[in-house]
């Protein structure tokens, strides 16, 4: 069969299914932004659709305007492929940017399986009163759902990775979206007791030489890890920073913060600082900064090594899409301390395979982290159950089997495996 994938980043969440299809002899074409990354026997078609938002339209329509322009550009690219004689048996791609909206005009009889990520609701946009952007922010954010509505009105089916994300869509739309829980490579992300019993020089895990520290995490020290892709409030940076004074009152605790100092899912502070700098300035002098290490963006092996070494891993989030890092931390057998918000509570049962704390309570967060650091039985219990949960629910083989079954329902009887 011929599979056409479309996503900004190659290969993104399609890595495992693309590899499986390729290895089973199928022809795979992947339309993506230019990148040096390659996969053997996967044909990449580069696009340069990085268009700017149009400031001349209503703020609520800017994302929609951009999506429509991207849809037109993708349709032109697909028409060029069609002129060469190419016709896929199925199209798979991400609906978020509008790329898929006009493909039924190019290949009207080709089934489409589109990735739906999130349907914006007021409870997510105005979840955090500290950063309430006012009623207009919600109205503009609500307008971004226009792309969701167009995609759901088009032919094809949708997929989504979690119950929480599916629940954000209105009930009448959910029958068009199938739940395919994303799996983790459980051999790659797995516990490694030897790492927890050995010194860990931070210089060995930091990619940027300017960020390297002489610090070495000793086996006797307690390492708390925290991952926030863009170091922003959406993933609880402010709560984590405000928890540091009480957490670091225990003198053998070190904290490693992983993430980029960049604009992410929300706007930067009005004064132009990064959120990292904003909260560093707020908390200056209130904790031992020498035991908190901001390591920036690190490579995959270093990231996995930190998870395996972690004594407590913190994952906080607004009611939004759960990051892959939460799944990977569970697979590594981390003692995860998460916020008691819906996307995290879907994965963690408090006291069983992790601990949950109220999102807006830094004191409760520090106390919950210290609870797992100070109770050896609880630590072992949670770690064992975290790994067991991953083996039951995050299996790559089950994920791929469900994926292939979904593909078969949309394509002729010929097997997709």
HUVEN-V682004 format. One record per residue. N is the residue number from 1. OMEGA is omega in degrees with one decimal (999 if undefined). D_LAST is the distance of its C-alpha to the last C-alpha in Angstrom with 2 decimals. Layout:
N | OMEGA | D_LAST
N | OMEGA | D_LAST
This chain:
1 | 178.3 | 9.58
2 | -178.0 | 12.17
3 | 175.1 | 12.03
4 | 177.3 | 15.54
5 | 179.5 | 16.43
6 | 177.7 | 20.08
7 | 178.0 | 21.95
8 | -173.2 | 25.40
9 | -179.6 | 24.39
10 | -10.9 | 21.75
11 | 178.2 | 19.24
12 | -175.7 | 20.68
13 | 179.6 | 18.53
14 | -175.0 | 15.43
15 | -171.1 | 15.65
16 | -179.4 | 13.03
17 | 176.7 | 10.21
18 | -179.3 | 11.30
19 | 179.6 | 11.39
20 | -179.1 | 7.90
21 | 178.0 | 6.67
22 | -177.5 | 9.68
23 | 178.6 | 9.33
24 | 169.9 | 6.26
25 | 179.9 | 8.74
26 | 177.6 | 8.53
27 | -176.8 | 12.06
28 | 172.2 | 13.10
29 | -175.9 | 16.64
30 | 175.9 | 18.33
31 | -173.8 | 21.77
32 | 173.0 | 23.91
33 | 179.7 | 27.44
34 | 178.1 | 28.66
35 | 178.3 | 27.86
36 | -177.4 | 28.10
37 | -177.9 | 24.81
38 | 169.1 | 22.20
39 | -179.2 | 18.69
40 | 177.8 | 18.25
41 | 170.9 | 16.49
42 | -178.4 | 16.34
43 | 177.3 | 19.01
44 | 173.4 | 21.30
45 | -176.1 | 23.66
46 | 171.1 | 26.60
47 | 178.4 | 28.63
48 | -175.6 | 31.98
49 | -178.2 | 32.19
50 | -178.6 | 34.21
51 | 178.3 | 36.86
52 | 171.9 | 39.74
53 | 179.4 | 40.54
54 | -177.2 | 43.27
55 | -178.6 | 46.31
56 | 178.6 | 48.15
57 | 178.3 | 46.12
58 | -177.9 | 46.44
59 | 180.0 | 44.84
60 | -177.6 | 42.62
61 | -174.6 | 41.31
62 | 178.5 | 40.56
63 | -180.0 | 36.93
64 | 177.7 | 36.49
65 | 179.2 | 38.30
66 | -179.8 | 36.17
67 | -179.8 | 32.92
68 | 177.8 | 34.19
69 | 176.3 | 35.17
70 | 178.8 | 31.79
71 | 177.8 | 30.16
72 | -178.4 | 32.45
73 | 179.7 | 31.72
74 | 178.1 | 27.93
75 | 177.1 | 28.42
76 | 178.4 | 30.60
77 | 180.0 | 28.09
78 | 178.3 | 25.33
79 | 176.0 | 27.93
80 | 176.3 | 28.56
81 | -178.4 | 24.95
82 | -179.8 | 25.09
83 | 177.3 | 28.28
84 | -178.5 | 26.58
85 | -178.0 | 24.33
86 | 173.7 | 21.24
87 | 179.1 | 19.31
88 | 172.4 | 16.05
89 | 176.8 | 13.69
90 | 177.8 | 13.72
91 | 176.4 | 15.99
92 | -179.9 | 15.69
93 | -177.2 | 18.93
94 | -177.7 | 21.86
95 | -166.7 | 24.52
96 | -173.6 | 27.34
97 | 177.0 | 28.90
98 | -173.9 | 28.72
99 | -171.5 | 26.54
100 | -165.5 | 24.37
101 | -175.3 | 27.37
102 | -176.5 | 28.09
103 | 177.4 | 24.79
104 | 176.1 | 24.98
105 | -179.9 | 28.07
106 | -179.9 | 26.24
107 | -173.0 | 23.17
108 | -176.6 | 24.33
109 | -179.5 | 21.62
110 | 179.1 | 18.57
111 | -177.9 | 17.09
112 | 174.4 | 17.58
113 | -174.1 | 16.43
114 | -179.0 | 19.38
115 | 174.0 | 20.19
116 | -174.7 | 23.51
117 | -172.3 | 25.47
118 | 173.8 | 28.94
119 | -171.5 | 31.52
120 | 177.2 | 34.93
121 | -176.9 | 37.53
122 | -176.8 | 41.14
123 | 176.6 | 40.66
124 | -175.9 | 38.51
125 | -177.6 | 40.65
126 | -177.3 | 43.92
127 | -172.7 | 42.75
128 | -176.1 | 44.99
129 | 179.5 | 48.61
130 | -177.9 | 49.61
131 | 178.7 | 47.60
132 | -178.3 | 48.02
133 | 175.5 | 47.81
134 | -175.4 | 49.59
135 | -178.2 | 48.70
136 | 179.4 | 47.81
137 | 179.8 | 44.94
138 | -179.2 | 43.34
139 | 179.9 | 44.06
140 | 179.8 | 42.49
141 | 177.9 | 39.46
142 | -179.3 | 39.05
143 | 178.1 | 39.07
144 | 176.7 | 35.92
145 | 178.9 | 34.10
146 | 178.5 | 34.76
147 | 174.9 | 31.52
148 | -176.1 | 29.70
149 | 177.6 | 31.58
150 | -179.2 | 30.82
151 | -178.7 | 27.09
152 | 176.6 | 27.17
153 | -179.4 | 29.25
154 | 173.4 | 26.83
155 | 176.5 | 23.93
156 | 178.1 | 20.55
157 | 178.5 | 19.46
158 | 172.8 | 19.96
159 | -179.1 | 18.59
160 | -170.3 | 20.90
161 | -177.1 | 20.82
162 | 176.2 | 23.95
163 | -178.9 | 26.16
164 | -179.9 | 29.09
165 | 177.6 | 27.60
166 | -177.5 | 26.60
167 | 178.6 | 30.17
168 | 179.8 | 31.71
169 | 176.1 | 30.55
170 | -174.9 | 32.93
171 | -176.7 | 31.94
172 | -179.9 | 31.65
173 | -170.4 | 28.81
174 | 179.5 | 26.69
175 | 178.3 | 25.21
176 | -173.9 | 23.48
177 | 179.2 | 21.82
178 | -179.5 | 19.16
179 | 174.4 | 19.49
180 | -176.6 | 16.66
181 | -177.1 | 18.51
182 | -179.3 | 17.93
183 | -179.6 | 17.44
184 | 172.8 | 19.45
185 | -172.8 | 19.08
186 | 174.1 | 21.36
187 | 178.4 | 22.22
188 | 177.3 | 23.40
189 | -175.2 | 25.19
190 | 177.4 | 27.15
191 | 175.9 | 30.85
192 | -177.1 | 33.08
193 | -178.6 | 36.58
194 | 179.4 | 37.98
195 | -179.2 | 37.68
196 | -178.3 | 39.65
197 | -178.1 | 42.40
198 | 175.7 | 42.91
199 | 179.6 | 44.63
200 | 175.8 | 42.48
201 | -177.9 | 44.21
202 | 178.1 | 43.03
203 | -178.9 | 43.59
204 | -177.4 | 40.53
205 | -177.6 | 38.16
206 | -178.3 | 39.70
207 | -174.6 | 38.41
208 | -179.0 | 41.48
209 | -178.7 | 44.60
210 | -178.1 | 46.82
211 | -174.8 | 45.35
212 | -178.7 | 45.68
213 | 176.6 | 47.98
214 | -175.7 | 49.92
215 | 174.6 | 48.78
216 | 179.8 | 47.18
217 | -179.5 | 45.69
218 | 178.1 | 47.43
219 | -178.8 | 45.90
220 | -178.8 | 48.73
221 | 177.6 | 47.88
222 | -179.1 | 45.66
223 | 174.5 | 42.95
224 | 179.5 | 41.83
225 | 179.7 | 38.90
226 | -179.1 | 38.23
227 | 178.9 | 35.55
228 | -168.2 | 36.17
229 | -176.9 | 34.24
230 | -179.5 | 37.16
231 | -173.3 | 39.98
232 | -178.6 | 40.87
233 | -179.1 | 42.02
234 | 177.9 | 38.69
235 | 168.0 | 37.51
236 | 179.9 | 40.96
237 | -178.3 | 42.62
238 | 179.8 | 46.03
239 | 178.9 | 45.57
240 | -179.4 | 44.51
241 | -178.3 | 47.43
242 | 175.9 | 49.91
243 | -171.9 | 48.76
244 | -177.9 | 49.63
245 | -179.6 | 53.39
246 | -179.5 | 53.00
247 | -176.5 | 49.99
248 | 171.2 | 51.78
249 | 171.0 | 54.89
250 | -166.1 | 53.29
251 | -179.8 | 54.24
252 | -178.3 | 51.40
253 | 168.5 | 48.66
254 | -179.2 | 46.92
255 | 174.3 | 44.50
256 | -178.9 | 41.87
257 | -177.8 | 40.67
258 | 176.6 | 37.54
259 | -176.4 | 37.04
260 | 175.4 | 38.22
261 | -171.2 | 41.60
262 | 175.7 | 40.34
263 | -175.8 | 40.08
264 | -174.3 | 37.10
265 | 178.9 | 36.41
266 | -178.8 | 40.11
267 | 174.3 | 43.22
268 | 175.9 | 45.24
269 | -175.9 | 48.72
270 | -178.9 | 51.31
271 | 175.3 | 53.34
272 | 176.2 | 50.58
273 | 168.9 | 49.94
274 | 176.2 | 46.50
275 | 176.8 | 45.75
276 | -179.0 | 45.90
277 | 178.5 | 49.39
278 | -176.6 | 50.39
279 | 170.7 | 49.78
280 | 178.9 | 51.07
281 | 179.1 | 54.29
282 | -172.2 | 54.43
283 | -175.4 | 54.04
284 | 177.4 | 56.09
285 | -175.8 | 58.42
286 | 177.2 | 57.04
287 | 179.9 | 54.86
288 | -175.8 | 54.67
289 | 179.2 | 52.66
290 | 178.6 | 52.65
291 | 175.4 | 50.16
292 | -171.6 | 47.68
293 | 174.5 | 45.49
294 | -172.4 | 43.62
295 | 176.9 | 41.20
296 | 178.0 | 39.51
297 | -176.8 | 35.99
298 | -178.1 | 34.79
299 | -171.6 | 31.94
300 | -178.5 | 28.85
301 | 179.3 | 30.27
302 | 177.6 | 33.61
303 | 179.3 | 32.13
304 | 179.4 | 30.27
305 | 178.4 | 33.49
306 | 177.4 | 35.54
307 | -178.8 | 33.31
308 | -179.5 | 33.58
309 | -171.2 | 37.34
310 | 172.9 | 37.93
311 | 172.8 | 40.33
312 | -179.1 | 39.58
313 | -176.3 | 37.00
314 | 174.9 | 38.01
315 | -178.4 | 35.64
316 | 179.0 | 37.39
317 | 163.8 | 36.26
318 | 171.3 | 37.54
319 | -173.5 | 35.56
320 | -177.4 | 32.82
321 | 177.1 | 29.26
322 | -179.1 | 28.74
323 | 174.3 | 28.05
324 | -176.6 | 25.32
325 | 177.0 | 28.32
326 | 178.5 | 29.01
327 | -177.5 | 25.68
328 | 176.9 | 26.12
329 | 177.7 | 29.69
330 | -179.6 | 28.77
331 | 177.8 | 26.22
332 | -179.2 | 29.07
333 | 178.1 | 31.29
334 | 168.7 | 33.64
335 | -173.5 | 36.48
336 | 170.8 | 35.54
337 | -175.5 | 38.38
338 | 174.2 | 37.14
339 | -178.2 | 38.86
340 | 177.3 | 39.07
341 | -168.3 | 37.18
342 | -177.2 | 34.41
343 | -179.2 | 31.38
344 | 179.0 | 32.43
345 | 175.0 | 33.59
346 | -177.6 | 30.09
347 | -170.6 | 29.08
348 | 171.2 | 32.45
349 | -173.0 | 34.70
350 | 178.6 | 38.17
351 | -179.9 | 39.58
352 | 179.7 | 36.40
353 | 177.4 | 33.71
354 | 177.0 | 35.82
355 | 179.3 | 38.96
356 | 177.7 | 39.59
357 | 178.2 | 42.66
358 | -174.3 | 44.00
359 | -169.9 | 42.83
360 | -173.7 | 46.34
361 | 180.0 | 48.17
362 | 179.0 | 48.37
363 | 178.6 | 50.70
364 | 178.9 | 48.29
365 | -179.3 | 45.50
366 | -179.8 | 47.71
367 | 180.0 | 48.85
368 | 176.2 | 45.32
369 | -179.4 | 44.30
370 | 178.4 | 47.47
371 | -178.2 | 46.83
372 | 178.2 | 43.69
373 | -172.6 | 45.43
374 | -177.3 | 48.41
375 | -176.0 | 46.91
376 | -179.7 | 45.24
377 | 180.0 | 44.15
378 | 179.1 | 42.54
379 | -179.5 | 40.86
380 | 179.6 | 39.30
381 | -178.3 | 38.40
382 | -179.2 | 36.56
383 | 180.0 | 34.77
384 | -177.8 | 33.51
385 | 176.5 | 32.36
386 | 178.7 | 30.71
387 | 179.2 | 28.47
388 | 177.0 | 27.90
389 | 180.0 | 26.96
390 | -179.4 | 24.39
391 | -179.8 | 22.85
392 | -168.2 | 22.77
393 | -174.9 | 21.74
394 | -178.7 | 20.30
395 | 177.6 | 17.65
396 | -177.7 | 14.90
397 | 178.2 | 12.47
398 | 178.0 | 13.53
399 | -177.9 | 13.36
400 | 177.9 | 9.77
401 | 177.7 | 8.93
402 | 179.2 | 11.35
403 | -178.3 | 10.12
404 | 177.2 | 6.67
405 | 178.5 | 8.99
406 | 178.2 | 11.40
407 | -178.6 | 9.48
408 | -179.9 | 8.89
409 | -176.1 | 12.62
410 | -174.7 | 13.61
411 | 176.9 | 12.05
412 | -172.4 | 12.81
413 | -179.2 | 11.43
414 | -173.1 | 8.99
415 | 174.7 | 5.42
416 | -178.4 | 3.79
417 | 999 | 0.00
